Amino acid sequence: MNQNARGASQAAAATVRRDIQALAAYAVGHAEGGIKLDAMENPYPLPDDVREDIATAVWATALNRYPGDAAALHQAVREAFDIPAQAALLFGNGSDELIHLIVQACCEPDDVVLAPAPSFVIFEMAARYNHARYVGVPLTASLELDLPAMLAAIATHKPKVIFLALPNNPTGGLWPAAAVQAILDAAPGLVVIDEAYQPFADHTWMPRAAEFANAVVLRTVSKLGLAGLRFGYLAGPAAWISEFDKVRPPYNVDVLTEAVMLAVLRHKPVLDRQAAQLRADREPLARALAELPGTTVYPSSANFILLRFSGELGADAVHQALKSRKIWVRAFGGGDALLHNCLRISIGTPAENAALLAALREILGHCTHPAGLAKRSAA
């Protein structure tokens, strides 16, 4: 290390918050030239006519001016996603930014942000980065919501913000409506209902987004087929949305994102058909995975499946074996104990799903399995 680099390192160590120095940056993996089933993306590209409309919209966009009030996009989003007329809307650079804005607006230092655990990692990251205290309430051993534990934690910690991912990432579970209502009734602060995976589920809280005194509904278009665009939206009573708007960075949604969103939303039935295809392929893939030796498949209402291995090969070994075949899935390493020996697998195209299953049969078939090793589902 040269003198300048050493000096910069020392200056950073003396200046950057100690809790930030102890963290690792969010890693974005490289997965080109193979089958990418690690990030819950829509595997289907947009049709040529949609791409042509996008190109026309982008070409006509003035880049020398700041974004305006996005009135046309507000109307398009309301119509495309059935936002109640009484609900206010706020846009973000992905739902990640909106999560941070909510914590910034609601939490003083050491106020509690609470969520079931494991769940979306940004809930905890937003709490830590914004000086709040994160409390994760463990799911049950079968990875279901532990409602008594949630209610006890709410009574003990009195959280300013509760995040509920419906369906939950990374488990895929969709918590019962009665349990969510019980949490809404018990919460002393705000409940954020994160519906990132709603296009693949059979339930939504969006029709009630304007009715709640203490809840808002958060969504993203990432899972619907626009992960590269980075666009999220938050719907709820104006009293909440107007406060969050105060901490929103000016011009956080750029003119190109606005232009592309307007173009794509004119073709929303295309995205809906792609989501329907992924929903249709989910159960056949889950059944096939459950038939593999030594596997447990957890029920999913999302566009991914959580799979646990209990045979001779653990999840890390299977993950590496898949990676060597250029098939990328999500492993959890030494993180949450409830995810021990689990892999999260996005639903791909039929060809990608078939390649995944063939690879897993080959990998697991090379093991000598104990007699009577159960092939089971957690359903």
PECOR-V831917 format. One record per backbone hydrogen bond with DSSP energy under -0.5 kcal/mol. CO is the residue of the C=O (numbers start at 1). NH is the residue of the N-H. If there is no record, write none. Layout:
co=CO nh=NH
co=CO nh=NH
This chain:
co=2 nh=6
co=3 nh=7
co=4 nh=8
co=5 nh=9
co=6 nh=10
co=7 nh=11
co=8 nh=12
co=9 nh=13
co=10 nh=14
co=11 nh=15
co=12 nh=15
co=12 nh=16
co=17 nh=21
co=18 nh=22
co=20 nh=23
co=27 nh=29
co=29 nh=31
co=31 nh=34
co=34 nh=36
co=35 nh=37
co=35 nh=328
co=37 nh=346
co=41 nh=43
co=47 nh=51
co=48 nh=52
co=49 nh=53
co=50 nh=54
co=51 nh=55
co=52 nh=56
co=53 nh=57
co=54 nh=58
co=55 nh=59
co=56 nh=60
co=58 nh=61
co=61 nh=63
co=70 nh=74
co=71 nh=75
co=72 nh=76
co=73 nh=77
co=74 nh=78
co=75 nh=79
co=76 nh=80
co=77 nh=81
co=78 nh=82
co=78 nh=83
co=84 nh=87
co=88 nh=236
co=90 nh=234
co=92 nh=94
co=92 nh=232
co=93 nh=97
co=94 nh=98
co=95 nh=99
co=96 nh=100
co=97 nh=101
co=98 nh=102
co=99 nh=103
co=100 nh=104
co=101 nh=105
co=102 nh=106
co=103 nh=107
co=106 nh=108
co=108 nh=111
co=111 nh=133
co=112 nh=160
co=112 nh=161
co=113 nh=135
co=114 nh=163
co=115 nh=137
co=117 nh=139
co=120 nh=123
co=120 nh=124
co=121 nh=125
co=122 nh=126
co=123 nh=127
co=124 nh=128
co=125 nh=129
co=126 nh=130
co=127 nh=132
co=128 nh=131
co=131 nh=110
co=132 nh=134
co=133 nh=113
co=135 nh=115
co=135 nh=137
co=136 nh=138
co=137 nh=117
co=140 nh=143
co=144 nh=140
co=145 nh=147
co=146 nh=150
co=147 nh=151
co=148 nh=152
co=149 nh=153
co=150 nh=154
co=151 nh=155
co=152 nh=156
co=153 nh=157
co=154 nh=158
co=160 nh=190
co=161 nh=114
co=162 nh=192
co=163 nh=116
co=164 nh=166
co=164 nh=194
co=168 nh=170
co=168 nh=172
co=172 nh=301
co=173 nh=167
co=173 nh=168
co=173 nh=175
co=176 nh=180
co=177 nh=181
co=178 nh=182
co=179 nh=183
co=180 nh=184
co=181 nh=185
co=182 nh=186
co=183 nh=187
co=190 nh=162
co=191 nh=193
co=191 nh=216
co=192 nh=164
co=192 nh=194
co=193 nh=195
co=193 nh=218
co=194 nh=166
co=195 nh=198
co=197 nh=200
co=198 nh=201
co=205 nh=208
co=206 nh=209
co=208 nh=211
co=208 nh=212
co=214 nh=191
co=215 nh=237
co=216 nh=193
co=217 nh=235
co=218 nh=195
co=219 nh=233
co=221 nh=225
co=221 nh=226
co=222 nh=225
co=222 nh=227
co=226 nh=229
co=226 nh=230
co=231 nh=221
co=232 nh=92
co=233 nh=219
co=234 nh=90
co=235 nh=217
co=236 nh=88
co=237 nh=240
co=237 nh=241
co=238 nh=242
co=239 nh=243
co=240 nh=243
co=240 nh=244
co=241 nh=245
co=242 nh=246
co=243 nh=246
co=244 nh=247
co=244 nh=248
co=245 nh=248
co=249 nh=252
co=252 nh=254
co=254 nh=258
co=255 nh=259
co=256 nh=260
co=257 nh=261
co=258 nh=262
co=259 nh=263
co=260 nh=264
co=261 nh=265
co=262 nh=266
co=263 nh=266
co=264 nh=267
co=265 nh=268
co=267 nh=270
co=267 nh=271
co=268 nh=272
co=269 nh=273
co=270 nh=274
co=271 nh=275
co=272 nh=276
co=273 nh=277
co=274 nh=278
co=275 nh=279
co=276 nh=280
co=277 nh=281
co=278 nh=282
co=279 nh=282
co=279 nh=283
co=280 nh=284
co=281 nh=285
co=282 nh=286
co=283 nh=287
co=284 nh=288
co=285 nh=289
co=286 nh=290
co=287 nh=291
co=289 nh=292
co=292 nh=295
co=294 nh=310
co=294 nh=311
co=295 nh=376
co=296 nh=308
co=297 nh=378
co=303 nh=347
co=305 nh=307
co=305 nh=345
co=306 nh=298
co=307 nh=343
co=308 nh=296
co=312 nh=314
co=313 nh=311
co=314 nh=318
co=315 nh=319
co=316 nh=320
co=317 nh=321
co=318 nh=322
co=319 nh=323
co=320 nh=324
co=321 nh=325
co=322 nh=325
co=322 nh=327
co=323 nh=326
co=326 nh=35
co=326 nh=328
co=327 nh=329
co=328 nh=37
co=329 nh=331
co=330 nh=344
co=332 nh=335
co=336 nh=339
co=337 nh=340
co=339 nh=342
co=341 nh=309
co=342 nh=332
co=343 nh=307
co=343 nh=345
co=344 nh=330
co=344 nh=346
co=345 nh=305
co=346 nh=348
co=349 nh=353
co=350 nh=354
co=351 nh=355
co=352 nh=356
co=353 nh=357
co=354 nh=358
co=355 nh=359
co=356 nh=360
co=357 nh=361
co=358 nh=362
co=359 nh=363
co=360 nh=364
co=361 nh=365
co=362 nh=366
co=363 nh=366
co=364 nh=367
co=367 nh=369
co=370 nh=373
co=374 nh=294
co=374 nh=376
co=376 nh=297
